[in-house]
Amino acid sequence: MAAYFAKKRLGQHFLTSEKIVSRMVDLISPKAEQTILEVGPGRGVLTLPLAESGANLWAVEFDRDLIGTLERLLDPYKNATLINKDFLAFHPEDYELQSFLLVGNLPYNITSPIIDWCIRYYDRIQMAVFMVQREMAWRITGSPGSKDWSPIGIFTQLHFDATYCFDVPQHAFTPPPEVVSAVIKLEPWPTIPKFNIEKLEKVVRASFTQRRKTLINNLVPNLIADATKLKIILAQLDLTENCRAEELSIAQFAKLSEMLIPSSPGAHE
């Protein structure tokens, strides 16, 4: 392989550990009848075993300087398709991909937008296996009452069962990042509750405006003018007036959003 230097502006850290690759492949468990969509194959260290499995592989790489290497790597595999494109601009419907496994070592700077992409296409995703920054993994898989409970975890877990799988040390990459990474798994729920997502998002984001502040301080007067009325609502949800956003479950946030922003007469959810 010709010398290639990782591009800092693209957040590139290439996985080189065969042990970690093997653990990810075991987690993905690729099979010949499956369709797999890979985000940013990079140098192809994970791409090759996925192609060798016989799976219908679609590898989407943004960096055109890596395309030649990937083309040579994948040339023997007629089951693999390489696309030079920004993944965030990739639309599976344009390629008739109705159902797929989603995998990738995600650049830290676009993890949140890719999670948003997953939420948008959650009904097409059979499972997602991602390597992300460990702190982001904690936030995505966090639970109510923990310091990691956050909007990205709430909206991810509204659509997916999110599992923290294992840590990945810095020395598993070239160049080594400054932080520890982690592998997570997302599995879509068979059905999701019929929440009004627009209301829920508005209330959740307002509630987490300043984590250390109480819910009342974050929501009054932006979403409700009267603190006394909000205290009554919180009591109805079995919450104290001093509670913070990190204490609320998804179901409690959903109820809170309906009580703070009632539906207009004749409106459809």
Salt bridges, closest charged atoms under 4 A:
ASP63 OD1 - LYS7 NZ 2.81
ASP65 OD2 - LYS7 NZ 2.57
ASP148 OD1 - LYS147 NZ 3.67
ASP167 OD2 - ARG134 NH1 3.55
GLU187 OE1 - LYS185 NZ 3.89
GLU201 OE2 - ARG205 NE 2.94
GLU241 OE2 - LYS231 NZ 3.88
GLU246 OE1 - ARG211 NH2 3.06
GLU258 OE1 - LYS199 NZ 3.21
GLU269 OE2 - LYS199 NZ 3.93
